[in-house]
């Protein structure tokens, strides 16, 4: 398969590696890095990306910034920028690719542990993650042409120790495990699933 991986950071690089190990062709996309460039906050940028890409079979998103702050101090810009980047950015990624992705193709988006767990100053992250996961669950029943959509929800990465103090008591996950979840979503006939790489108390 030819797979578009959006996001060139720690997760995106691991997803690229594991897909290539399994024989897939990968095109990487970043704002200023990767094989091609596009801005997820600009739907026209995404439409131009996919219009010029040629044939492809899957899109994997490992991108989307959130700008956290305590609820009472969070600015309009922090809310709007977070929704635009990780929320509508991923939704528009699907919408822009939808007319041109191959029949039977798939989309894999990313949310995170804050959908299910709470941390200080985490309300923006929780809200945006619910937006992404709600979109995946709803879109799964509406996608045409045998297309599928899933979401990977990791906890804090073992490879990102700078974030560990914000996730006190959370067990970090290795980025390789997160990349395995992307591979599972792309290679298997599942749709509408949230693949969780974290433990919660239910």
C-alpha positions as CSV (number, residue, x, y, z in Angstrom):
1,X,0.0,0.0,0.0
2,X,1.0,3.6,-0.5
3,X,0.3,5.4,2.8
4,X,0.4,9.1,3.7
5,X,1.7,9.8,7.2
6,X,0.9,13.3,8.4
7,X,3.2,14.4,11.2
8,X,7.0,13.9,11.3
9,X,7.6,13.9,15.1
10,X,8.2,11.0,17.4
11,X,5.0,9.2,16.6
12,X,5.0,10.0,12.9
13,X,8.6,8.7,12.5
14,X,7.8,5.5,14.3
15,X,4.7,4.9,12.2
16,X,6.8,5.5,9.0
17,X,9.4,3.0,10.2
18,X,7.0,0.2,11.1
19,X,5.0,0.6,7.9
20,X,8.1,0.4,5.8
21,X,9.2,-2.7,7.7
22,X,6.0,-4.3,6.6
23,X,6.6,-3.4,2.9
24,X,4.4,-0.4,2.6
25,X,5.4,2.8,0.7
26,X,5.2,5.9,2.8
27,X,4.9,9.6,1.9
28,X,5.5,11.8,4.9
29,X,3.8,15.2,5.3
30,X,4.8,18.0,7.7
31,X,4.3,21.7,8.0
32,X,7.9,22.4,7.2
33,X,9.4,18.9,7.0
34,X,8.7,15.5,5.3
35,X,8.4,14.6,1.7
36,X,5.6,17.1,1.2
37,X,4.4,20.1,3.1
38,X,0.8,21.0,4.2
39,X,-0.8,22.9,7.0
40,X,-3.6,21.0,8.8
41,X,-5.2,24.2,10.0
42,X,-5.7,25.2,6.3
43,X,-8.2,23.0,4.5
44,X,-7.2,24.4,1.1
45,X,-3.6,23.4,1.8
46,X,-4.8,19.9,2.5
47,X,-6.9,19.8,-0.7
48,X,-3.9,20.9,-2.7
49,X,-1.8,18.2,-1.1
50,X,-4.1,15.4,-2.0
51,X,-5.0,16.7,-5.4
52,X,-1.3,16.5,-6.4
53,X,-0.4,13.3,-4.6
54,X,-1.4,10.7,-7.1
55,X,-2.9,7.4,-5.9
56,X,-2.8,6.4,-2.2
57,X,-4.4,3.8,0.0
58,X,-4.4,5.1,3.5
59,X,-3.9,8.3,5.6
60,X,-2.4,8.1,9.0
61,X,-2.4,11.3,11.2
62,X,0.2,11.6,13.9
63,X,-0.2,15.4,14.2
64,X,-2.2,18.0,15.9
65,X,-1.1,20.5,18.6
66,X,-3.0,21.3,21.8
67,X,-2.3,24.4,23.8
68,X,-3.2,23.6,27.4
69,X,-4.0,26.0,30.2
70,X,-6.0,25.9,33.4
71,X,-9.7,26.3,32.5
72,X,-10.1,29.7,34.2
73,X,-7.0,31.1,32.5
74,X,-7.3,29.6,29.0
75,X,-7.6,32.2,26.3
76,X,-9.9,32.2,23.3
77,X,-6.8,31.7,21.2
78,X,-5.7,28.6,23.1
79,X,-9.2,27.0,22.6
80,X,-9.5,28.1,19.0
81,X,-5.9,27.0,18.0
82,X,-6.3,23.6,19.7
83,X,-9.6,22.9,18.0
84,X,-8.2,24.1,14.7
85,X,-5.0,22.0,14.9
86,X,-5.9,18.7,16.5
87,X,-9.7,18.7,16.1
88,X,-10.8,20.3,12.8
89,X,-7.3,19.7,11.4
90,X,-7.8,16.0,11.5
91,X,-11.4,16.2,10.4
92,X,-10.4,18.3,7.4
93,X,-7.6,15.8,6.6
94,X,-10.3,13.2,6.1
95,X,-12.6,15.5,4.2
96,X,-9.8,16.7,1.9
97,X,-8.6,13.1,1.1
98,X,-12.1,11.6,0.8
99,X,-12.6,12.3,-2.9
100,X,-9.3,10.8,-4.0
101,X,-8.3,8.0,-1.7
102,X,-8.5,4.5,-3.2
103,X,-11.6,2.4,-2.7
104,X,-11.3,0.3,0.4
105,X,-8.7,2.7,1.9
106,X,-8.5,3.8,5.5
107,X,-7.9,6.8,7.8
108,X,-6.2,6.6,11.2
109,X,-6.4,9.6,13.4
110,X,-5.0,10.3,16.9
111,X,-6.6,11.3,20.2
112,X,-5.1,10.5,23.5
113,X,-5.4,9.4,27.1
114,X,-7.2,12.6,28.2
115,X,-10.4,11.4,26.6
116,X,-10.7,9.0,29.6
117,X,-8.4,10.5,32.3
118,X,-8.0,13.9,33.9
119,X,-4.9,15.9,34.6
120,X,-4.5,19.5,35.8
121,X,-5.0,22.0,33.0
122,X,-6.3,19.2,30.8
123,X,-9.7,20.4,29.9
124,X,-8.8,21.6,26.4
125,X,-7.1,18.3,25.6
126,X,-10.0,16.3,26.9
127,X,-12.5,18.3,24.8
128,X,-10.5,18.1,21.6
129,X,-9.9,14.4,22.0
130,X,-13.7,13.8,22.4
131,X,-14.2,15.8,19.2
132,X,-11.8,13.5,17.3
133,X,-13.1,10.3,18.7
134,X,-16.7,11.4,18.1
135,X,-15.9,12.2,14.5
136,X,-14.3,8.7,14.0
137,X,-17.3,6.9,15.5
138,X,-19.8,8.9,13.4
139,X,-17.9,8.9,10.1
140,X,-17.4,5.1,10.3
141,X,-21.0,4.5,9.3
142,X,-21.0,7.2,6.6
143,X,-17.8,6.7,4.6
144,X,-18.4,5.5,1.1
145,X,-16.6,3.0,-1.2
146,X,-15.6,0.6,1.6
147,X,-13.5,3.2,3.3
148,X,-12.6,2.7,7.0
149,X,-11.6,5.0,9.8
150,X,-10.1,4.4,13.3
151,X,-8.3,6.3,16.0
152,X,-5.2,5.6,18.1
153,X,-5.3,6.9,21.6
154,X,-1.9,6.8,23.3
155,X,-0.9,7.8,26.8
156,X,2.3,9.8,27.4
157,X,5.2,8.4,25.5
158,X,8.2,6.8,27.2
159,X,10.4,8.6,24.8
160,X,9.0,12.0,25.9
161,X,10.3,12.4,29.5
162,X,9.7,16.1,29.5
163,X,5.9,15.5,29.6
164,X,6.1,12.9,32.4
165,X,5.7,15.4,35.3
166,X,2.3,16.4,33.8
167,X,1.1,12.8,33.9
168,X,1.8,11.8,37.4
169,X,1.1,8.1,38.1
170,X,0.5,7.3,34.4
171,X,2.5,4.4,32.9
172,X,4.2,5.7,29.8
173,X,3.9,3.7,26.5
174,X,6.8,3.0,24.1
175,X,6.3,4.8,20.8
176,X,6.9,1.4,19.0
177,X,3.7,0.1,20.6
178,X,1.8,3.2,19.4
179,X,3.1,2.6,15.9
180,X,1.9,-1.0,16.1
181,X,-1.6,0.2,16.7
182,X,-1.5,2.3,13.5
183,X,-0.4,-0.8,11.6
184,X,-3.2,-2.8,13.1
185,X,-5.8,-0.1,12.1
186,X,-4.5,0.1,8.6
187,X,-3.9,-3.6,7.9
188,X,-7.0,-5.1,9.4
189,X,-10.7,-4.9,8.5
190,X,-11.8,-2.8,11.5
191,X,-13.6,0.6,11.5
192,X,-15.0,3.0,14.0
193,X,-12.5,1.7,16.7
194,X,-10.6,3.7,19.3
195,X,-7.3,1.7,19.9
196,X,-6.2,2.7,23.4
197,X,-2.6,2.5,24.4
198,X,-3.3,3.2,28.1
199,X,-4.8,1.7,31.2
200,X,-7.7,3.4,32.9
201,X,-9.9,2.4,35.9
202,X,-13.0,2.4,33.6
